[in-house]
Amino acid sequence: MKVWIAIGIIVLLLIVGFSSYVGARNQMVTKNETVKAAWSQVDIVLQRRADLIPNLVETVKGFALQEQTVFGDIAKARSRLLSANTPSDKIAANQQLDGALGRLLVVVENYPQLKSNENFLRLQDELAGTENRIAVERKRYNDALQDYNTFIGLFPNSIWAGMAGFKRNEAYFAASEGAKTAPKVDFSGVKPTPPAQATPQPAH
């Protein structure tokens, strides 16, 4: 009799344990997919900014062609971002690009005519909007990643995670120092230079 009771308890424990494993694994899959979806949105806005940069650089070149070092740094950082395959690599490349763009804004301060150029103002406005979108998507991604890491770190989820092959993901997207300290160009007081008026001809 005691043997059957012991067997029954063991079977019950196995059923409870298996149910716990299945439930936890399903949640891990869901949370991991949430992280991937959040990163895909980050990737979209990073691509959007990368697409804006060539036009911005070409506009600046029209006024500051001699700033080749800055242009070269931006081109290298953008190329590295576009060729990166993993979130960690793209985050590192984005930090490099943030620094290069910060140096570009320093250059802009030295060219008042550039700051009043309508095309540059438009591109600067689009870039600022994209930067804000990056900040929003970065937070969503980091929140999803933190939720996933916290879940698989809890007991007994940590045991089930090891059995199912789920590991901590440390690819957090922190704002780079370049993004924090990059100078902000204020165009609020800048007005485009009015077109020159034709000199009136004397009457004959």
VMD Tcl script that draws the C-alpha trace (Angstrom):
set ca {
  {0.00 0.00 0.00}
  {2.73 2.41 0.97}
  {4.51 1.68 -2.30}
  {1.46 2.68 -4.33}
  {1.10 5.86 -2.31}
  {4.74 6.72 -2.96}
  {4.32 6.00 -6.67}
  {1.19 8.15 -6.77}
  {3.02 11.05 -5.12}
  {5.92 10.75 -7.56}
  {3.56 10.69 -10.55}
  {1.70 13.72 -9.18}
  {4.95 15.62 -8.71}
  {6.02 14.75 -12.25}
  {2.71 16.01 -13.64}
  {2.96 19.26 -11.64}
  {6.58 19.72 -12.66}
  {5.87 19.07 -16.33}
  {2.90 21.46 -16.27}
  {5.09 24.13 -14.69}
  {7.77 23.56 -17.34}
  {5.32 23.78 -20.24}
  {3.67 26.92 -18.88}
  {6.99 28.64 -18.19}
  {8.42 27.66 -21.56}
  {5.41 29.06 -23.39}
  {5.80 32.35 -21.54}
  {9.51 32.45 -22.38}
  {8.72 31.99 -26.05}
  {6.13 34.78 -25.92}
  {8.44 37.19 -24.09}
  {11.35 36.40 -26.39}
  {9.17 37.11 -29.42}
  {8.11 40.39 -27.81}
  {11.78 41.35 -27.52}
  {12.33 40.51 -31.19}
  {9.30 42.54 -32.26}
  {10.44 45.52 -30.18}
  {13.90 45.33 -31.73}
  {12.42 45.25 -35.23}
  {10.83 48.64 -34.53}
  {14.16 49.98 -33.29}
  {15.79 48.67 -36.45}
  {13.23 50.48 -38.61}
  {13.90 53.89 -37.06}
  {17.67 53.35 -37.14}
  {17.35 52.61 -40.85}
  {15.22 55.72 -41.28}
  {17.93 57.88 -39.71}
  {20.62 56.20 -41.81}
  {18.60 57.07 -44.92}
  {18.42 60.75 -43.92}
  {22.13 61.16 -43.23}
  {23.50 61.17 -46.83}
  {21.23 64.08 -47.84}
  {22.13 65.95 -44.67}
  {25.84 65.45 -45.28}
  {25.58 66.54 -48.91}
  {23.81 69.72 -47.85}
  {26.52 70.50 -45.31}
  {29.20 69.78 -47.90}
  {27.79 72.55 -50.05}
  {28.88 75.04 -47.37}
  {31.71 73.22 -45.58}
  {33.48 71.04 -48.12}
  {36.75 71.22 -46.20}
  {35.34 69.27 -43.22}
  {36.37 65.95 -44.76}
  {37.30 64.27 -41.46}
  {33.79 64.64 -40.07}
  {32.21 63.46 -43.32}
  {34.49 60.43 -43.37}
  {33.64 59.53 -39.77}
  {29.92 59.70 -40.54}
  {30.28 57.57 -43.68}
  {32.22 54.89 -41.79}
  {29.79 54.82 -38.88}
  {26.78 54.65 -41.20}
  {28.36 51.82 -43.20}
  {29.09 49.91 -40.01}
  {25.48 50.34 -38.88}
  {24.03 49.12 -42.16}
  {26.33 46.09 -42.28}
  {25.71 45.03 -38.66}
  {23.62 41.89 -38.22}
  {22.99 41.53 -34.50}
  {21.35 43.97 -32.08}
  {24.61 44.25 -30.11}
  {26.58 45.16 -33.24}
  {23.97 47.69 -34.36}
  {23.84 49.29 -30.92}
  {27.64 49.69 -30.95}
  {27.56 51.12 -34.47}
  {24.76 53.50 -33.51}
  {26.86 54.86 -30.65}
  {29.67 55.56 -33.10}
  {27.22 57.30 -35.43}
  {25.85 59.41 -32.57}
  {29.33 60.73 -31.88}
  {29.96 61.53 -35.54}
  {26.65 63.38 -35.86}
  {27.47 65.36 -32.74}
  {30.70 66.54 -34.36}
  {28.74 67.47 -37.50}
  {26.48 69.74 -35.47}
  {29.56 71.44 -34.06}
  {30.65 72.12 -37.64}
  {27.24 73.56 -38.48}
  {27.66 76.20 -35.78}
  {30.57 77.66 -37.76}
  {28.48 78.28 -40.89}
  {25.59 80.75 -40.31}
  {24.52 80.56 -43.95}
  {24.07 76.79 -43.63}
  {21.86 77.27 -40.58}
  {19.49 79.37 -42.67}
  {19.39 76.98 -45.63}
  {15.82 75.71 -46.13}
  {16.87 72.23 -47.21}
  {19.13 71.85 -44.19}
  {16.37 73.09 -41.85}
  {13.97 70.51 -43.29}
  {16.48 67.66 -42.96}
  {17.42 68.78 -39.45}
  {13.76 68.74 -38.47}
  {13.26 65.24 -39.93}
  {16.38 64.01 -38.14}
  {15.19 65.44 -34.82}
  {11.84 63.68 -35.24}
  {13.62 60.41 -36.00}
  {15.84 60.82 -32.92}
  {12.72 61.20 -30.77}
  {11.25 58.07 -32.32}
  {14.47 56.16 -31.62}
  {14.24 57.18 -27.96}
  {10.64 55.89 -27.74}
  {11.37 52.56 -29.44}
  {14.60 52.13 -27.46}
  {12.64 52.34 -24.19}
  {10.05 49.83 -25.40}
  {12.77 47.43 -26.44}
  {14.67 47.78 -23.16}
  {11.47 47.28 -21.17}
  {10.65 44.10 -23.11}
  {14.20 42.83 -22.66}
  {14.14 43.53 -18.92}
  {10.82 41.69 -18.59}
  {12.24 38.66 -20.39}
  {15.46 38.59 -18.35}
  {13.60 39.00 -15.07}
  {11.21 36.16 -15.91}
  {13.88 33.62 -16.78}
  {15.89 34.62 -13.71}
  {13.11 33.73 -11.27}
  {12.90 30.31 -9.60}
  {11.88 27.80 -10.90}
  {11.89 29.51 -14.29}
  {15.69 29.62 -14.21}
  {15.74 25.82 -14.14}
  {13.22 25.50 -16.97}
  {15.08 28.15 -18.99}
  {18.28 26.13 -18.78}
  {16.48 22.99 -19.87}
  {14.73 24.77 -22.77}
  {17.82 26.64 -23.95}
  {16.75 30.17 -23.02}
  {19.55 32.48 -21.87}
  {19.78 36.03 -20.59}
  {19.96 38.65 -23.32}
  {22.27 41.51 -22.34}
  {21.86 43.55 -25.54}
  {20.36 46.56 -23.80}
  {20.15 49.71 -25.91}
  {21.49 52.44 -23.65}
  {21.66 56.00 -24.92}
  {25.26 56.64 -25.94}
  {27.33 59.41 -24.42}
  {27.40 61.04 -27.85}
  {23.62 61.20 -27.91}
  {23.54 62.63 -24.38}
  {26.12 65.34 -24.98}
  {25.66 66.14 -28.66}
  {25.10 69.88 -29.09}
  {21.58 70.94 -29.99}
  {21.29 73.34 -32.87}
  {18.64 75.95 -32.14}
  {17.04 77.34 -35.27}
  {14.21 79.14 -33.51}
  {15.79 82.54 -33.97}
  {17.15 81.92 -37.43}
  {15.28 83.19 -40.44}
  {16.07 82.35 -44.03}
  {17.87 85.12 -45.86}
  {15.28 87.05 -47.91}
  {15.82 87.14 -51.65}
  {17.50 90.22 -53.01}
  {15.05 92.78 -54.40}
  {15.49 94.11 -57.89}
  {16.76 97.69 -58.13}
  {14.07 99.90 -59.66}
  {14.95 101.31 -63.07}
  {14.69 105.11 -63.59}
  {11.80 106.24 -65.76}
  {12.66 107.47 -69.27}
}
mol new
graphics top color blue
foreach p $ca { graphics top sphere $p radius 0.5 }
foreach p [lrange $ca 0 end-1] q [lrange $ca 1 end] { graphics top cylinder $p $q radius 0.2 }
display resetview
